[in-house]
């Protein structure tokens, strides 16, 4: 029944009408409902009585289209829980992508990373066949090499691998592993029917720092790509293909430390490689091996096996890592590199259009989450048309950002990034989501809170406004003007019926290029935005926003309103004055670094203490503002008086706050000009 249902839903998902018919919830297309239904069908406790009428309508000799659509609407309506249930059962998790101006000290990052990854399913059967089974010639070559290892007067494998260090000390294992790889690569070099990547090599330098991290990071073992590599070459996270972790104690295989170490490496790999969708890695604890996958939902792992007992599987695994193509390793096949160009292709107005990628401008450093990536781009043969491609991984319950942006653009909203195109990314003709496209049905554990399987889908939005983050403003005057215009944009968005809910340093943009036709200053990122008046839960997971800039009320679980967003503008400006000593001169400040990590209640009280007393606030500014921004102290204090009258929070909504905040910013600009 499950296989039949999934087959039918998959067939319906590729129909053009599924994107045009309205959702049963009233927001977005019917396709969103169908994706949500598909994710629940895989759960163990799914009630198939919900879909039996749909199956019957599709399996009759002469199916009636109207009947099928009616039954589909009935099925998705019944499978959609009430909005209050969604809201109450889903809580926000901290995420490593939300750190602002942080030193990323390991003791802080690890706590957040544990929360981000959540419960990891280990011991999943069929893991190897799922991820290694499609590698051409892998099975036959692995068997041939292993058979070769069994013969001779001193076989390489007999009751275990010859030379394997019994105490599994790190240096000894690394030396053995390097020798094993040399033998394997030499044997397999000419046995692959399609050319292998000659520039892939094992990495075994546990004491050498790897470039590209904010914090100090080393990695025990793994595989990397480096065309110019020498024996002593330094490496960068952008070159790591498969991270690995060694532990001498076999009991570490079931301990938190090993998978957390590997997860830390996977985060660095995903952050450094802008087209990576997932990362495969491995742990070797004593002689116990396990293969892992990290994606935008967290992680899963294979069954444990002993390399000295199941030598063939070990060969199969290592050769698989050496022979996998880029797509099998987790790179996005829809981003093509050819003839020195990187591009995507979209369908617009019935024809195909190539969009050339110029450079990556943002890559969220996380494993699980939205994992937003932005590229500066332009249409082929139109280099003067500036675009931004934005990829992110969204919960199925959420409205598509592209729909919201298109609607906002059509309504004439000002100072908000304008719509160009949006789509759900397709890999091999199917929607690119975690459960089906990446995990391929392996992980069927339902989320504890909802009883349904969590899933994220890969969405792509293209915008026709390009700028730089507001903290890169060329002057204090430009910064204040940009804040003024962004608040104006937020008000325009609010009047059009939308609430942003994620005001942060990276979502306020400035454009100081006279040749750039984009808005001079504007808001981006409607991932967490909702329509107002709020007649349904948006599908967002609990508190929304970037922790350092969340309003006190949101931290205390109040329902998000435009007043909370306006308070976030204050916190962004306050933060910039502390962490930037002019354009591109950022720093980490220890006393504020903990805002990225501490409990939300504690953060709320810390913020209340910051603004409640004027004398204390002046002292905080004097002690922490950079020399460049100290001239703004009187104006930041005046803004504090408006946002926190008498040192208190607003307890009612008043749209005049838009005007009062902008008046302070405009008066500050006039003062600087004088």
C-alpha positions as CSV (number, residue, x, y, z in Angstrom):
1,X,0.0,0.0,0.0
2,X,2.8,2.4,0.9
3,X,4.7,1.8,-2.3
4,X,1.6,2.2,-4.4
5,X,0.7,5.4,-2.7
6,X,4.1,6.9,-3.0
7,X,4.2,6.0,-6.7
8,X,0.9,7.7,-7.3
9,X,1.8,10.8,-5.4
10,X,5.2,11.0,-7.3
11,X,3.3,10.8,-10.6
12,X,0.9,13.6,-9.5
13,X,3.8,15.8,-8.4
14,X,5.3,16.1,-11.9
15,X,2.0,17.3,-13.5
16,X,2.0,21.0,-14.5
17,X,-1.5,21.5,-13.0
18,X,-0.2,20.7,-9.5
19,X,1.7,24.0,-9.5
20,X,-1.4,25.9,-10.7
21,X,-4.2,24.6,-8.6
22,X,-4.7,26.4,-5.2
23,X,-3.7,24.8,-1.9
24,X,-6.4,23.3,0.3
25,X,-5.1,25.7,3.0
26,X,-5.6,28.8,0.9
27,X,-1.8,29.6,0.7
28,X,0.4,28.6,-2.2
29,X,-0.2,25.8,-4.8
30,X,-1.7,22.4,-4.3
31,X,1.8,21.0,-4.8
32,X,2.7,22.1,-1.3
33,X,-0.1,20.1,0.2
34,X,0.9,17.1,-1.9
35,X,4.6,17.3,-0.7
36,X,3.4,17.4,2.9
37,X,1.1,14.4,2.3
38,X,4.0,12.5,0.7
39,X,6.2,13.0,3.7
40,X,3.6,11.6,6.1
41,X,2.9,8.5,4.0
42,X,6.3,7.2,4.9
43,X,5.7,7.2,8.6
44,X,4.9,3.9,10.3
45,X,1.6,5.1,11.8
46,X,0.1,6.7,8.6
47,X,-3.6,5.9,8.2
48,X,-3.9,4.6,4.7
49,X,-7.7,4.9,4.9
50,X,-7.1,8.5,4.0
51,X,-5.8,7.7,0.5
52,X,-7.8,4.6,-0.4
53,X,-10.5,6.7,-2.2
54,X,-7.7,8.4,-4.1
55,X,-6.1,5.1,-5.1
56,X,-9.4,3.7,-6.2
57,X,-10.2,6.7,-8.4
58,X,-6.8,6.4,-10.1
59,X,-6.8,2.6,-10.6
60,X,-10.1,2.2,-12.4
61,X,-10.1,1.2,-16.1
62,X,-11.2,4.6,-17.2
63,X,-10.1,7.2,-14.6
64,X,-12.0,10.4,-14.4
65,X,-9.7,13.5,-13.9
66,X,-12.3,15.5,-11.9
67,X,-12.8,12.6,-9.5
68,X,-9.0,12.1,-9.0
69,X,-8.5,15.8,-8.2
70,X,-11.5,15.8,-5.8
71,X,-10.2,12.8,-4.0
72,X,-6.7,14.3,-3.8
73,X,-8.1,17.5,-2.2
74,X,-9.9,15.3,0.3
75,X,-6.7,13.4,1.1
76,X,-4.5,16.4,1.6
77,X,-7.2,18.2,3.6
78,X,-7.6,15.2,6.0
79,X,-3.8,14.8,6.3
80,X,-3.2,18.4,7.2
81,X,-3.3,18.9,11.0
82,X,-5.0,22.0,12.4
83,X,-2.8,25.1,12.4
84,X,-2.8,25.4,16.2
85,X,-1.4,21.9,16.4
86,X,1.5,22.9,14.1
87,X,2.2,26.0,16.1
88,X,2.2,24.3,19.5
89,X,4.1,21.2,18.6
90,X,7.1,22.7,16.8
91,X,9.8,24.5,18.8
92,X,12.7,26.5,17.5
93,X,16.1,24.9,17.6
94,X,19.3,27.0,17.8
95,X,21.3,26.9,14.6
96,X,25.0,27.4,13.9
97,X,24.3,29.6,10.9
98,X,22.9,32.3,13.2
99,X,26.2,33.3,14.9
100,X,26.9,37.0,14.4
101,X,30.5,38.3,14.7
102,X,31.4,35.2,16.7
103,X,34.8,33.7,17.4
104,X,33.1,30.3,17.2
105,X,34.9,28.8,20.2
106,X,34.4,25.1,20.1
107,X,32.8,24.8,23.5
108,X,30.0,27.1,22.4
109,X,29.6,25.8,18.9
110,X,29.4,22.2,20.0
111,X,26.4,22.9,22.3
112,X,24.5,24.6,19.5
113,X,25.6,21.9,16.9
114,X,24.2,19.2,19.2
115,X,20.8,21.0,19.2
116,X,21.0,21.6,15.5
117,X,21.6,18.0,14.6
118,X,19.1,16.6,17.1
119,X,18.6,12.8,17.3
120,X,20.7,11.0,14.7
121,X,19.5,7.6,13.3
122,X,22.4,5.2,13.3
123,X,22.5,1.5,12.2
124,X,20.3,2.1,9.2
125,X,20.3,-1.1,7.0
126,X,20.9,-0.8,3.2
127,X,23.0,2.4,3.7
128,X,25.9,1.2,1.6
129,X,23.7,0.1,-1.3
130,X,21.8,3.4,-1.3
131,X,24.9,5.6,-1.5
132,X,27.5,3.3,-3.1
133,X,25.4,1.0,-5.3
134,X,25.3,3.4,-8.3
135,X,29.0,3.8,-8.5
136,X,30.1,2.2,-11.8
137,X,32.3,-0.9,-11.6
138,X,32.6,-0.5,-7.8
139,X,31.3,-3.9,-6.8
140,X,33.3,-6.0,-9.3
141,X,36.5,-4.1,-8.7
142,X,36.1,-4.3,-4.9
143,X,35.6,-8.0,-5.2
144,X,38.6,-8.4,-7.4
145,X,40.9,-6.4,-5.1
146,X,39.7,-8.3,-2.0
147,X,40.2,-11.6,-3.8
148,X,43.7,-10.4,-4.7
149,X,44.3,-9.7,-1.0
150,X,43.5,-13.3,0.0
151,X,46.2,-15.0,-2.0
152,X,49.9,-15.3,-1.9
153,X,52.4,-16.5,0.7
154,X,51.7,-13.4,2.8
155,X,48.1,-12.4,2.0
156,X,47.2,-8.8,2.8
157,X,44.0,-10.1,4.4
158,X,43.9,-13.2,6.6
159,X,41.9,-13.2,9.8
160,X,42.1,-9.4,9.4
161,X,44.2,-6.9,7.6
162,X,48.0,-7.5,7.7
163,X,49.8,-4.8,9.6
164,X,46.7,-3.4,11.3
165,X,47.9,-1.8,14.6
166,X,46.2,-3.8,17.4
167,X,46.0,-0.8,19.8
168,X,44.8,1.4,16.9
169,X,46.9,4.4,17.9
170,X,46.3,7.4,15.6
171,X,49.7,7.7,13.9
172,X,49.9,3.9,13.3
173,X,46.4,3.8,11.8
174,X,47.1,6.7,9.6
175,X,50.3,5.1,8.3
176,X,48.5,1.8,7.7
177,X,45.6,3.6,6.0
178,X,48.0,5.5,3.6
179,X,49.6,2.2,2.6
180,X,46.2,0.5,2.1
181,X,45.1,3.4,-0.1
182,X,48.2,3.2,-2.2
183,X,47.7,-0.5,-2.9
184,X,44.0,0.0,-3.6
185,X,44.4,2.9,-6.0
186,X,47.2,1.2,-7.8
187,X,45.1,-2.0,-8.3
188,X,42.0,-0.1,-9.3
189,X,43.5,2.6,-11.5
190,X,42.6,1.0,-14.9
191,X,39.5,-0.9,-13.9
192,X,36.8,1.8,-14.1
193,X,34.8,2.0,-17.4
194,X,34.5,5.8,-17.2
195,X,37.5,8.0,-16.2
196,X,38.1,8.5,-12.5
197,X,39.2,11.7,-10.8
198,X,43.0,11.4,-10.8
199,X,43.2,14.3,-8.5
200,X,41.4,12.7,-5.5
201,X,43.6,11.6,-2.7
202,X,43.4,10.5,1.0
203,X,44.3,13.1,3.6
204,X,46.0,12.0,6.9
205,X,47.3,15.1,8.7
206,X,45.6,15.3,12.1
207,X,47.9,17.9,13.5
208,X,47.6,20.4,10.6
209,X,45.2,23.3,10.5
210,X,42.8,23.3,7.6
211,X,42.2,26.7,6.0
212,X,38.8,28.3,5.7
213,X,37.5,28.1,9.2
214,X,36.4,30.9,11.6
215,X,37.5,28.8,14.5
216,X,40.6,26.6,14.8
217,X,39.8,23.3,13.0
218,X,41.8,20.1,12.3
219,X,40.7,16.8,10.8
220,X,42.1,13.3,11.4
221,X,41.5,11.7,8.0
222,X,39.5,11.9,4.8
223,X,39.6,12.4,1.1
224,X,40.3,15.6,-0.8
225,X,40.5,17.0,-4.3
226,X,43.6,19.0,-5.2
227,X,45.0,19.0,-8.7
228,X,48.3,20.6,-7.6
229,X,48.7,18.5,-4.4
230,X,52.1,17.5,-3.2
231,X,52.9,15.3,-0.2
232,X,53.2,18.3,2.1
233,X,50.6,20.6,0.5
234,X,48.3,22.6,2.8
235,X,44.6,22.0,2.3
236,X,41.4,24.0,2.5
237,X,37.9,23.0,3.5
238,X,36.8,23.7,0.0
239,X,38.9,20.7,-1.2
240,X,37.6,18.2,1.4
241,X,35.3,15.7,-0.3
242,X,34.9,13.1,2.5
243,X,35.7,13.9,6.1
244,X,36.7,11.2,8.6
245,X,37.3,10.8,12.3
246,X,39.6,8.3,14.1
247,X,39.3,7.1,17.6
248,X,41.5,4.4,19.1
249,X,38.8,3.1,21.4
250,X,36.1,1.0,19.8
251,X,33.6,2.1,22.4
252,X,33.8,5.6,20.9
253,X,31.6,4.4,18.0
254,X,28.6,4.7,20.2
255,X,29.6,7.8,22.0
256,X,28.7,11.4,21.4
257,X,32.2,12.6,20.8
258,X,33.0,10.8,17.6
259,X,29.9,11.8,15.6
260,X,30.0,15.4,17.0
261,X,33.6,15.7,15.8
262,X,32.6,14.4,12.3
263,X,29.6,16.7,12.3
264,X,31.8,19.7,13.0
265,X,33.9,18.7,10.0
266,X,30.8,18.3,7.8
267,X,29.6,21.8,8.8
268,X,33.0,23.2,7.6
269,X,32.7,21.3,4.3
270,X,29.2,22.4,3.6
271,X,30.1,26.1,4.5
272,X,33.1,26.1,2.2
273,X,31.5,24.4,-0.8
274,X,28.6,26.5,-2.2
275,X,27.2,23.8,-4.4
276,X,27.2,21.0,-1.8
277,X,23.8,19.5,-0.9
278,X,25.0,16.9,1.5
279,X,28.3,15.3,2.9
280,X,29.2,11.7,3.3
281,X,31.8,10.9,5.9
282,X,33.1,8.0,8.1
283,X,34.3,7.2,11.6
284,X,36.8,4.5,12.4
285,X,36.8,3.7,16.1
286,X,39.4,1.0,16.6
287,X,38.6,-1.3,13.8
288,X,34.8,-0.4,13.9
289,X,33.7,1.6,10.9
290,X,30.5,3.5,10.2
291,X,29.5,5.7,7.3
292,X,27.6,8.9,7.9
293,X,25.5,11.3,5.9
294,X,24.9,15.0,6.9
295,X,22.2,17.0,5.2
296,X,19.8,19.8,5.9
297,X,17.8,17.8,8.3
298,X,20.8,16.6,10.4
299,X,22.5,13.2,10.0
300,X,22.0,9.5,9.6
301,X,24.5,6.6,9.7
302,X,25.1,3.1,8.5
303,X,25.3,-0.1,10.5
304,X,28.6,-0.6,12.3
305,X,31.0,-3.1,10.8
306,X,34.4,-4.4,11.8
307,X,37.0,-3.8,9.0
308,X,39.0,-6.9,10.1
309,X,35.9,-9.1,9.9
310,X,34.2,-7.7,6.8
311,X,37.2,-6.7,4.7
312,X,35.2,-6.6,1.5
313,X,32.8,-4.0,2.8
314,X,35.8,-1.9,3.9
315,X,37.3,-2.1,0.3
316,X,33.9,-1.3,-1.1
317,X,33.6,1.8,1.1
318,X,37.0,3.2,0.5
319,X,37.0,2.6,-3.2
320,X,33.5,4.1,-3.3
321,X,34.8,7.3,-1.8
322,X,37.6,7.4,-4.4
323,X,35.3,6.7,-7.3
324,X,32.1,8.5,-6.6
325,X,31.2,11.3,-9.0
326,X,30.3,14.8,-7.9
327,X,26.6,14.2,-7.7
328,X,27.1,11.0,-5.7
329,X,29.3,13.0,-3.3
330,X,26.5,15.5,-2.8
331,X,27.2,18.3,-5.3
332,X,24.3,20.0,-7.0
333,X,24.0,18.8,-10.5
334,X,21.7,21.7,-11.5
335,X,24.7,24.1,-11.2
336,X,26.8,23.4,-14.2
337,X,30.5,24.3,-14.7
338,X,31.5,24.4,-18.4
339,X,34.1,26.3,-20.4
340,X,35.1,28.4,-17.5
341,X,31.6,29.4,-16.6
342,X,29.2,28.4,-13.8
343,X,25.5,28.6,-14.6
344,X,22.0,27.4,-14.0
345,X,19.2,27.1,-16.5
346,X,15.6,28.2,-15.8
347,X,12.4,28.1,-17.8
348,X,10.8,31.5,-18.2
349,X,7.8,32.5,-20.4
350,X,8.0,29.1,-22.1
351,X,11.6,29.2,-23.0
352,X,14.9,28.2,-21.5
353,X,17.2,30.9,-20.1
354,X,20.8,30.5,-18.9
355,X,21.8,32.5,-15.8
356,X,25.5,32.9,-15.3
357,X,26.8,32.8,-11.8
358,X,29.5,35.5,-11.1
359,X,30.4,34.8,-7.5
360,X,29.0,33.5,-4.2
361,X,28.0,36.3,-1.8
362,X,26.6,34.3,1.1
363,X,26.7,30.7,2.4
364,X,25.1,29.9,5.7
365,X,27.6,27.9,7.8
366,X,25.4,25.2,9.2
367,X,24.3,21.6,8.6
368,X,20.6,21.4,9.4
369,X,18.4,24.3,8.6
370,X,17.5,26.6,5.7
371,X,21.2,26.8,4.7
372,X,20.8,29.8,2.5
373,X,23.2,30.4,-0.3
374,X,23.3,33.5,-2.5
375,X,25.2,34.1,-5.7
376,X,25.6,37.3,-7.7
377,X,24.5,36.5,-11.3
378,X,23.4,37.8,-14.6
379,X,21.4,36.5,-17.6
380,X,23.6,35.1,-20.4
381,X,24.7,37.9,-22.8
382,X,23.3,40.5,-20.4
383,X,26.1,41.3,-18.0
384,X,24.6,44.7,-17.0
385,X,21.4,43.0,-15.6
386,X,22.3,42.3,-12.0
387,X,20.6,39.3,-10.3
388,X,20.9,37.4,-7.1
389,X,20.2,33.6,-7.0
390,X,19.1,32.4,-3.6
391,X,18.9,28.7,-2.7
392,X,17.5,27.5,0.6
393,X,16.1,24.3,2.1
394,X,12.6,25.0,3.5
395,X,10.0,23.0,5.5
396,X,7.2,21.9,3.3
397,X,4.7,23.6,5.5
398,X,6.1,27.1,4.7
399,X,4.7,29.4,2.0
400,X,7.2,29.7,-0.9
401,X,9.3,32.8,-0.6
402,X,9.0,33.2,-4.3
403,X,5.2,33.5,-4.1
404,X,5.5,36.2,-1.4
405,X,8.1,38.2,-3.3
406,X,6.2,38.0,-6.5
407,X,3.0,39.3,-4.7
408,X,5.0,42.0,-2.9
409,X,6.5,43.2,-6.2
410,X,3.1,43.2,-8.0
411,X,1.7,45.3,-5.1
412,X,4.5,47.9,-5.6
413,X,6.3,47.4,-2.3
414,X,9.3,49.7,-2.2
415,X,12.8,49.1,-0.8
416,X,12.4,45.3,-0.8
417,X,14.2,43.0,-3.2
418,X,12.1,42.6,-6.4
419,X,11.0,39.3,-7.9
420,X,12.5,37.7,-11.1
421,X,11.9,34.0,-10.9
422,X,11.4,31.1,-8.5
423,X,11.2,27.3,-8.6
424,X,11.6,24.1,-6.7
425,X,15.0,22.6,-7.7
426,X,14.6,19.5,-9.8
427,X,17.2,16.7,-9.7
428,X,16.7,13.9,-12.3
429,X,13.1,15.2,-13.0
430,X,11.9,15.1,-9.3
431,X,11.7,17.7,-6.6
432,X,15.0,17.9,-4.7
433,X,14.0,17.2,-1.0
434,X,15.9,15.5,1.8
435,X,13.7,12.5,2.5
436,X,13.2,11.3,-1.1
437,X,16.1,12.8,-3.1
438,X,18.9,12.7,-0.6
439,X,18.0,10.0,2.0
440,X,16.0,8.0,-0.6
441,X,13.6,6.7,2.0
442,X,16.3,5.4,4.4
443,X,15.3,7.5,7.5
444,X,11.7,6.8,8.5
445,X,11.8,8.0,12.1
446,X,8.9,10.4,12.7
447,X,9.5,13.6,14.6
448,X,8.6,13.0,18.2
449,X,6.5,16.1,18.5
450,X,4.3,15.7,15.5
451,X,4.4,12.0,14.7
452,X,5.2,12.9,11.1
453,X,8.5,12.7,9.2
454,X,10.3,16.1,9.0
455,X,11.4,17.1,5.5
456,X,12.9,20.1,3.7
457,X,12.7,20.9,0.0
458,X,15.3,22.7,-2.1
459,X,13.9,26.0,-3.3
460,X,15.5,28.6,-5.6
461,X,14.5,32.3,-5.9
462,X,16.1,34.8,-8.3
463,X,15.9,38.5,-7.4
464,X,16.6,41.6,-9.5
465,X,18.2,43.7,-6.8
466,X,21.8,43.3,-5.7
467,X,23.6,45.1,-2.9
468,X,26.0,44.5,0.0
469,X,25.2,44.0,3.7
470,X,24.4,47.3,5.5
471,X,27.4,47.1,7.8
472,X,29.6,47.7,4.7
473,X,28.2,51.2,4.3
474,X,31.0,53.6,3.2
475,X,30.2,56.2,5.8
476,X,28.2,56.8,9.0
477,X,25.9,59.0,6.9
478,X,25.3,56.2,4.4
479,X,24.6,53.8,7.2
480,X,21.9,56.0,8.7
481,X,20.3,56.7,5.4
482,X,20.2,52.9,4.6
483,X,18.5,52.2,7.9
484,X,16.0,54.9,7.2
485,X,15.2,53.4,3.8
486,X,15.0,49.9,5.1
487,X,12.5,50.9,7.8
488,X,10.5,52.6,5.0
489,X,10.7,49.3,3.1
490,X,9.5,47.4,6.1
491,X,6.5,49.7,6.5
492,X,5.7,49.4,2.8
493,X,5.8,45.6,3.1
494,X,3.7,45.7,6.3
495,X,1.0,47.9,4.5
496,X,0.9,45.4,1.7
497,X,0.0,42.7,4.2
498,X,3.3,41.0,5.0
499,X,5.4,40.7,8.1
500,X,9.2,40.1,7.6
501,X,10.2,38.6,11.0
502,X,14.0,38.3,10.4
503,X,15.6,41.7,10.6
504,X,19.3,41.1,10.8
505,X,22.7,42.5,9.7
506,X,22.7,40.2,6.6
507,X,19.1,41.0,5.6
508,X,19.5,44.8,5.3
509,X,21.3,45.8,2.1
510,X,22.9,48.9,0.7
511,X,23.7,49.8,-2.9
512,X,26.2,52.7,-3.3
513,X,27.0,51.9,-7.0
514,X,25.6,54.6,-9.2
515,X,25.6,52.1,-12.1
516,X,23.5,49.6,-10.2
517,X,19.8,50.1,-10.9
518,X,18.8,48.3,-7.7
519,X,17.2,50.1,-4.7
520,X,19.7,52.3,-2.9
521,X,18.8,50.4,0.3
522,X,16.5,47.4,0.7
523,X,15.3,44.4,2.7
524,X,15.9,40.8,1.5
525,X,14.9,37.3,2.7
526,X,11.2,36.6,3.1
527,X,11.9,33.0,4.2
528,X,10.3,33.6,7.5
529,X,7.7,36.2,6.4
530,X,4.0,35.7,6.8
531,X,0.9,37.3,5.4
532,X,-1.2,39.5,7.6
533,X,-3.8,39.5,8.9
534,X,-2.7,36.1,10.2
535,X,-5.4,33.7,9.4
536,X,-3.2,30.6,9.4
537,X,0.1,29.5,11.0
538,X,3.0,30.1,8.7
539,X,4.7,26.8,9.3
540,X,7.7,28.5,10.8
541,X,9.4,26.7,13.7
542,X,8.7,28.6,16.9
543,X,10.6,31.8,17.5
544,X,11.8,33.4,14.3
545,X,14.8,35.7,13.5
546,X,18.5,35.8,14.2
547,X,19.2,35.4,17.9
548,X,21.4,38.5,18.4
549,X,18.7,40.7,16.8
550,X,15.5,39.1,18.2
551,X,13.3,41.5,20.1
552,X,12.8,41.0,23.8
553,X,9.2,40.1,23.3
554,X,10.0,37.4,20.7
555,X,12.6,35.9,23.0
556,X,9.8,35.7,25.7
557,X,7.5,33.9,23.3
558,X,5.2,36.7,22.3
559,X,3.4,36.4,18.9
560,X,5.5,38.2,16.4
561,X,4.3,41.7,15.3
562,X,5.7,44.6,13.3
563,X,6.7,46.2,16.6
564,X,9.1,43.4,17.3
565,X,10.7,43.9,13.8
566,X,11.1,47.6,14.5
567,X,12.9,46.7,17.8
568,X,15.2,44.4,15.8
569,X,16.2,47.3,13.6
570,X,17.5,49.0,16.8
571,X,19.5,45.9,17.9
572,X,21.1,45.6,14.4
573,X,22.3,49.3,14.5
574,X,23.5,48.8,18.1
575,X,25.4,45.7,17.1
576,X,27.0,47.3,14.1
577,X,28.3,50.2,16.3
578,X,30.0,47.6,18.6
579,X,31.3,45.1,16.0
580,X,32.4,47.3,13.1
581,X,35.1,50.0,13.2
582,X,34.2,51.3,9.7
583,X,33.5,49.4,6.5
584,X,34.8,45.8,6.4
585,X,36.6,46.2,9.8
586,X,34.7,43.7,11.9
587,X,35.7,42.3,15.3
588,X,34.4,39.8,17.9
589,X,33.5,41.2,21.4
590,X,33.5,38.6,24.1
591,X,30.8,40.2,26.2
592,X,28.4,40.1,23.3
593,X,29.6,36.9,21.7
594,X,27.5,34.9,24.2
595,X,24.3,36.5,22.7
596,X,24.7,33.8,20.0
597,X,24.7,30.9,22.5
598,X,22.9,31.7,25.8
599,X,19.4,30.6,26.6
600,X,16.6,32.8,25.1
601,X,15.3,33.7,28.5
602,X,18.7,34.8,29.6
603,X,19.2,36.7,26.4
604,X,15.9,38.5,26.9
605,X,17.0,39.6,30.4
606,X,20.4,40.7,29.2
607,X,18.8,42.9,26.5
608,X,16.3,44.4,29.1
609,X,19.3,45.2,31.3
610,X,21.1,46.9,28.4
611,X,18.3,49.4,27.6
612,X,16.3,49.9,30.8
613,X,18.5,52.6,32.4
614,X,19.9,55.5,30.4
615,X,23.0,56.0,32.5
616,X,23.9,52.3,32.2
617,X,23.2,52.4,28.4
618,X,25.5,55.4,27.9
619,X,28.2,53.5,29.8
620,X,27.7,50.4,27.7
621,X,28.0,52.4,24.5
622,X,31.1,54.3,25.7
623,X,32.8,51.0,26.7
624,X,31.9,49.0,23.6
625,X,31.2,51.2,20.6
626,X,34.2,51.4,18.2
627,X,35.9,54.7,17.7
628,X,34.4,55.0,14.2
629,X,30.8,54.8,15.5
630,X,31.2,56.6,18.8
631,X,30.0,59.9,17.2
632,X,26.6,58.2,16.8
633,X,26.1,57.5,20.5
634,X,23.7,60.4,21.2
635,X,21.5,59.4,18.3
636,X,21.5,55.7,19.2
637,X,20.4,56.7,22.7
638,X,17.6,58.9,21.2
639,X,16.5,55.9,19.2
640,X,16.5,53.8,22.4
641,X,14.2,56.3,24.0
642,X,11.7,55.9,21.1
643,X,11.9,52.1,20.9
644,X,12.0,51.7,24.7
645,X,10.0,54.6,26.2
646,X,11.2,55.2,29.8
647,X,13.4,52.1,29.4
648,X,10.4,49.8,28.9
649,X,9.0,47.8,26.1
650,X,5.9,48.8,24.1
651,X,2.8,46.8,25.2
652,X,0.6,48.0,22.4
653,X,1.0,48.2,18.7
654,X,1.5,51.7,17.3
655,X,2.4,52.2,13.6
656,X,3.6,55.7,14.4
657,X,6.8,54.0,15.7
658,X,7.8,53.8,12.0
659,X,7.7,57.6,11.8
660,X,9.4,58.3,15.1
661,X,12.3,56.0,14.4
662,X,12.8,57.5,10.9
663,X,12.7,61.0,12.3
664,X,15.5,60.2,14.7
665,X,17.6,58.7,11.8
666,X,16.9,61.7,9.5
667,X,17.8,64.2,12.2
668,X,21.0,62.3,12.8
669,X,21.8,62.5,9.1
670,X,21.2,66.2,9.1
671,X,23.5,66.6,12.1
672,X,26.3,64.7,10.3
673,X,25.9,66.7,7.1
674,X,26.2,69.9,9.1
